[in-house]
Amino acid sequence: MTGTRGRLMPRLVGGGIAVALLATTLAAARAEVAPAPATEADLPRETTRGVVVDLADGDRFAVSVSRNLREVRGRRYDAATGTWGERTVVLRRKNLFCGDVDARAAGTSVALIAECDRFGYAEDQAPTHSQALWSDDLVTWRVHRLEGEAYEEPGISPDGRSAVWPQYQGHLTLTPAEGFGSRTISLPGQEYTETATIADDGRVSVLYGRNGRREADCRFTVVTRLGDGEPVRQELDVPNACSDSSLVNVDALTVLFGDRTSPAYVTTISRPDQSSAWTVTAVAPSAAPGLVERGGRAGTTYVSSPGLPLVALSSADRSAVDVQEYDALAQRWGPLRPLTTLPGPCHWEGAFSSQPFGVLVAQVACAGRSKALVSTDGSTWTTVQVASHPLGVSADRRWVSSSTRRSTTVFSRELGRVVLPVGATRRCDVVLPSGPGSALRLTTSRASGWPTVLQESTASGWRRTDTAVPRARARNDTCRRVQVDLYGTAPSYTFSGRLHSTTLSVVPRGDGWKVRRTLY
């Protein structure tokens, strides 16, 4: 079967309540106090061509593939000294090319998958020579080739001694008693993504959306088995369970299903301990009760930021904007209340970001002019213009800003809304926050408008820094517009003329800054 590559899938509406329980063979003694389910924040942090996982001793382990795709490399962060160790080669095989990795950690052990092919690697093709790796010291690694097309993340037991890797209609496990071992398992209707977890005793749970001939046959299914024993099957009430959507395990007790680009679409499936049945413990907010859902170009859109309430914004007349706040504890929406009235007609603009903002941001276009609704606390909102100059976003997306010719407004959790007496005076100036009360500006020393200088804000105006700015290769072209791109690890800004363009990002470096050019 040809698998579907990628981890960001189409949005869906999911949620529901578990309707089946495991057989009594799984109903062992429960923990007196069940731990809270893990969340999106507990997943490995994605980096360029790799991930970073947290270890139980406070250290971290970063794993990635090399630029030439010939090696998988690892590097450990020592929390006691605050330093990264030397990079080591985790995997290198003749004629093997690896395009991506994913990992899970428990204790000080790490299980990972390297997505690989022979003689080359293509992003749009499912890999057929992926490798399963496990280590309990991050120095020596046990390696086993996965069968067929394998690219799903591994699962690891809470004690770190066992691991599981999904394979089509089966899985590969590593246990202290058996070492590596492949098993087949009947997964009727398994077509899209799946995930697997493993308990300390080696009991494996495979979770997937079971497809059928009719939409009514779609079921979210859990198959649990110990060794070669009889599988125990569960069916959970999860709408759109057969959608080609993201399904990942966070740990041995928690699985997330849905479009993880927004928490509004994520259903949490978990269990209180390793012997309990799986249940839906948090419905997808987009399917929760109390939501006043509106359609159209100014219909319901969701805005979120870690640590702030999830909110739903919508407009019935494309002018008056209303807001609802989600109560995660009660798993229901609060009352609809008016937020602001804009000079319509308005529609929401796409503002996809590969990482969440530190504040709440919704971009909207009204009568052809771009604006942003920003809140630092979920209660008070400010409308700012972003038509002439794009929204400024710090490298870590913690702060955002908007600028006019005379002033810049910085939004942060720390200070709320701060207005600085510096602005963007030229057509292609870019101002971005460097702190909750400071900013940087990419500007030019010539009339051509291409960025050549990086400045920092002061109480009396802009001050030039010594940071070098890569020159635009634009010949006689003139910069006419600038746009922000939030897809990459760091926000980038594309400066465009009639024929030429250049893309720059500003990132911290030591006590100063570095301006990087992005090449496509």
N, C-alpha and C positions, 0 to 999 in steps of 0.2 A: 504493500500500500504506500502511496506517495503521501508523505506528511506535509503539513502546512508550516512553513518556516515563520519565525518572528514571534515576539512576545507581546506586542501591542495589537489588540484585535478590535473588530468593530464593537461599538457600544451596544448594550443590551439592557433590558430590565429584568432583574433577577431577585429572588427572595422566596420565602415560604417557611414551612414548619416541617420538621422531620416526622414521617408517618410510620416508620418501621424501626424496629429494634433488633439488635443482634440476638442470636440464639443464646441460651443460658450458658453455653460454654465460654462466652465472652463476658458474662456478667460476674466477674470476680469482684473482690472487695474494692470499693471506691475510696478515693482519698477523702478525708474528712472535710478539707477545705480545697475546693477546686481552684487551680490557678486561672487567672484571667487569660482568655485567648490571646495569642500573639496578634500583631497587627501588621499592616503594610510597612511600618517603620522598622520592623524586625527582620525584614528581608535583606539579603546582601545588597550593598550599595554598588550600583553599576559604575564602571569606569570605562575608559577607552579600551575596547577589546578585552574586558575582564570584569571582575567583581572583587569586593572587599568583604570579608566575613569577620565577625567578632568572636573572640575566643573567651572561654570562661575565666581565664586568669587576667583579663583586661587587655591582653595583647590583641592585635589584629593580623590577619593574613590576607595579602593582596595576590591575586593570581590573574594572569593575562597572557595573551598570545603575542608573539613578537611581530614586528612590522612585516617581515617576510613570511609569516605564518608557519615557519618551520619549527618553532619551539613554543612550549608552554612554560612560563616562568613564574616563580613565586618569590614573595618577599615578606618578611615578618616585621611587624612593628612592636617594639619593646615599650610597654606602657611605663615601666619603671624609669627608663632613661629618656623617654620621649623621642626615640630615634628609630629610623628604619634600618634594617640589616641589609646585607648585600643580596642582590637578586641571584637566585639559583635556578637551574634548569630542572623543571619537574618532568617534562616529557619531550623527547626528541627521537623520532624514528625515521629510517630511510624512506624517502618518497612520501612521507606523511605530511599533509598540510592541514593545519587547524585554524578555523576562522573565528571561533568563539569558545568561551568557557562559562560554566556556572558552578556554584558550589553551595554546600550547606555544612555548618559546623555544630559540634556539640562537645562540651568539655574543651579539650585541646586537640580533638581529632577533626579532620576535614575530609569530606567526600566531595569529589568534583567530577564533572563530565567535560571532556574536551571534544568539541564537535569537529570531526576531521574527515578528510577524504584522501584517496591516493592520487598522487601526481598533480594535484591542484585542488582548489576550493572555490565554490561558487555560492554566493549569498542566497540566490534564488532556488537552490537545489537542496533537498534534504540530504544530510551527510550519511554515508554508508560505512564509514570506518571510524566511528566515534569510539573514544576510549573512556573507561571507568577507572578512576583513581581514588585511593584512600591512603591516609597516613595518620598516625597518632603522635608523630614527633615533628612533622613538616620537613623532614630531612630525607627519610627513605619512604618510597611510595610503592604500593602494590598496584599493578596495572592489569587491566583485562579488556580486551576488545569487546564492544557491544555488537550484537547481531542486528543485521538489517539497517533500517533507517531509524536511528536513535538520536534524539536531541532534547528530550525533556530533562529538567533538573533532577538531581539525585535526592533521595531522602536519607536521613541519618537518625539512628536511635538516640534517645536521650543520654545514654551512657557513652555514646560515641564509638562503641565497639562494632556496631553492625551498620550496614548501609544497603540501599536498594536503588536500582536504576531501571526505569521503565523500558521495555522493549515491546514491539508490536505483538499483541496477544501473549504477553508474558513479562518477565522481569529477570534481571540479574541481581543476586544478593551476595553480600559478603557478611559472614558471621564467624565468630571465633571457633565454632565447632566444625563448620563445613568449608571455610574459606570461600572462594568464589563459586557460585553455582547458578546456572540458568534454569528457569522453570517456565513452562507454558501454562496459560490460564485462560479459560473461556471468557471472553469479554464481548458478548453479542452486541452488535450495533456500534462498536467503538470505531469512530471515524475521525474525530478531531483530537483536541488536546486531552491529555490525561496527566495524572500525577500519582505518586506512590509514596507511602510512608512505611516505616518499619519500627517495631517496638523492641525493647531490650531483649525479649525472648525470641526474636526473629519473626514475629507475626507481621505479615505484610498486608496493608490495605491499598487497593488500587481504586481511585476515584475517577469517574469519567461521565460524560453525557451519552446515554444510550439512544441511538437513533433508530427510527422505525419507518415503516411505509407511510404512516400517517403522523401528523403533528401531535395527535393525542398519544401516540406511542412513545414520544420522547420522555425519557426518565433520567434523572441524575442518579447514578448507580455507584454503590460502594461494594467491592468484593474483597473480603478479608479471609486470609488463609494462613495457617501455620504449617510450614514445610509442605509436605505432599498431602496434608489433610483435606477434608471436605471443605470447599469454600462456603462462607456464609455471606449472603447477599442482602443489601439494603437498598431501598429506593427512597429518595428524599424529594420533597416538593420544592423544586427550584425552577421557576419559569425560565423558558428559553435555554434549558439545560443542554440542548444539542447545538447551540450556537458555537461557531468557531471563535471562542473567546478565551481569554487568559484563565488558566487554571494552574495554580502553583501551591506547593506546600511551603509553609513558613517553618514549621517544625513537625515533630511526630504527632502533635495534637491539634494543629490548625492548618486549614486549607482555605485559600481565597479564590473565588470564582467571579469573573466579570471583567469589565473594561477598567483596568487599573490606572488609566490616565485620570480618572475621577473617582473619589470615594463614593459618589452617589450611585455608582453602578456595581459596587462590589458586595457580594454575599459572603459572609464568614461561616464556614462549616468547621465545627470543632468537636472535641470530646474532653471531658474533665480529666481523664487519665487514660492510660494505655489499654485498659481492658473494657472501657465503656463503648457504647454505641456512638456513632457519629450523628450529630444533629445540626440543623441550621440555627446558629446562635445569634446571628445578626443579619437581618434581611437587608437587601440592597435598599438604601434610602429612597431611590427613585420608585420603588414599589411599596413603600411604607404608607400606612394610612394617614389621612389628613392633608395630603398634598393637593393643592389646587393646580392641576396641570393644564397649561395652555399651549396651543399650537401656534404655528405661523412664525414669521421671521423674528418677532419679538416675544416668542413663546418662552416656555420655561428653560432656563439655563442654570447650571449649578456652579457655585464658586466655593472654593475651599482653600484652607491653609492649615498646616499642622498646628494643633493647639488652639485653633479658633473654631467656632461652630460652622458646620456646613450650612450654606444658605441657598435658597432657590429664588432667582429673580425672574420676573415675567411682567408683561404688559398686555392688557386686554385691548388697548386702543393704539398701541405703538407710540405712546407718549407718556402716560402716567405709569411709572415703574413701581411694582409692589415687591415685597420681600417676605419670605418665610424662613424660619430657623428650624433646623432639625434637632430634636432631642434624642441623642444617641442612647441614653439610658432607657427611655420609654419606647424607643424605636417608633416614633411618630413625629409628624410635623406640627409646629405651632401655628397660630392663626396668621392669616394673610394681613399684612399692614402696609400702608403706603410708604414709599421711600422717597421718590422725587418725581417731578414732572419735567420732561425734556421737550425741546422744540422738534416734534416729530415731522414726518414719520421716521421711526427708528428701527434698527435691526441689530442683533448681536453680531459682532465681528469675531472671526476666529482668532484665538490667542493661545494656541497650543504651546505648552511649555513642557520640556522633557523632565523638569523637576518643579516641585511646587514653589510658589512665591511665599515670602515671609509674611505677607499681608494679603487681604482679599482684593482681587482685581477682576473687573469685568469690563471688556472693551465693547463699545457700542458706537454705531454710526447714525447720526440724526441729521436729516436733510443734507446729506453729503459730507458732513463734517465729523471727524473721528473724535470720540471722547473716551474717557475711562471713569468708571465708578470705583472708588478706592475706599477701603475701610481698614483701620489698624486694629480694631477691637470687635468687629462684627455688629456694632450698634450704631456708630456714627459714620456716615458716608460723605465723601466729597466728590464732586464732579469736576474733572479737569479736562482741558483741551489737549489733544495729541495730534492735531491735524498738521501743524507746521513742522513739528519735531516729534520723533517717536518717543514712546515711554522709555525712560532710563531705568535700567535694571542692573543691580550690582552683580559681580561675578558669581556669588553664591545665591542670588535671587532673594536675599534677605531683605533688601530695601528696594523701593522703586521711587521714581521721581518724574515730574513733568516740568517743562520749562516754557517761559515766554521770553521776549527779548530782554526784559528787565529783572526777572526773578526766577528762582527754581524752588519748587516745593518737594521736599523729601518726606516720604512716608515710612515709618518704622514702628515696630512694637515698643521699642525703648522710649522714644520721645513723641510718638504720635505724628502729628503734622507740623513740620518745620519749614518756614519760608526763608530762603537765602537771598541776599541782595545781588545775585549774579544770574545771568541769563544766557540764552543762545541767540546771538546777534546776527549770525550769518545763516544762509539757507541750509547748508549742510553741516552745521554744528550739531554735535551730539553731547548731551550732558547726562551723566549717570552718577548715582550716589556712590560715595566711597565710605560712608558712615551714616549714622542716624542724623547727623547735623553737618554733613560736608558733601562735596561733589567734585567730580572731575569733568573736564571738557576736552573733547577732541575738536580742534579747530584748525584754522589755516593762517599762515602769515602772508598769504598772497590772495589776490582777488579771484583766483581760479576756483576756489571753493573746495579743493581736495584736502583732506586732513594732513597736517604736517607737524602739529604741535599738541602736546598733552599738558593741560593746565590744571591746577588745583584751586579750590575756592578758599578765600580768606574773608575776614570781616570787611575789608576795603575793596574787594574785587578779585579778579583772577590773577594767579601767579604761575608763571611758566615753570615746568619741571624739566629735569634733564633726561627724561625718558625719550628714547628714540621712537619715532613713528615711521613704519615702513611706507615708502613713497608709492603713490598710485602710478601705474604705468598707463597713463591716459593720453599722452601726447598733447594734442590741442583741444581735447574734449574738456567739458566743464561739468562739475558735479551739479546735479539738478534736484536730487532727492536722496533721502536716506531712510532705510527700514531696519527694524530690529528683528533678529532671528533667534528664537528661543529653543530650537531643537537640539543644539549641541550641549556639551557639558558646561561651557561658559557662554553667556549671551554674546552674540556678535551683531555687528552693524554693517549693512551693505550700502555703500555710497555709489550712486549710479549717475552716469551721464547719458548722452545720446547713444554712444557706442561702447563705452568702457565702464567697468565697475571694479571696486575693490572692497573686500570684507575684512573688518578688523574687530578684535576683541581686546578688552582691557582686563588684566588679571593681576592679583597681588604677587609681588616677588620680593621676598625679604622685607625690608622696611619701605619699599617703594612699589613701583608698578612696572608691568611689561605690556607693550602693545604688540599683539600677534596678528599676522596676516593669515587668513584662511584660504587655502587653495582648493579648488574643486576640480 
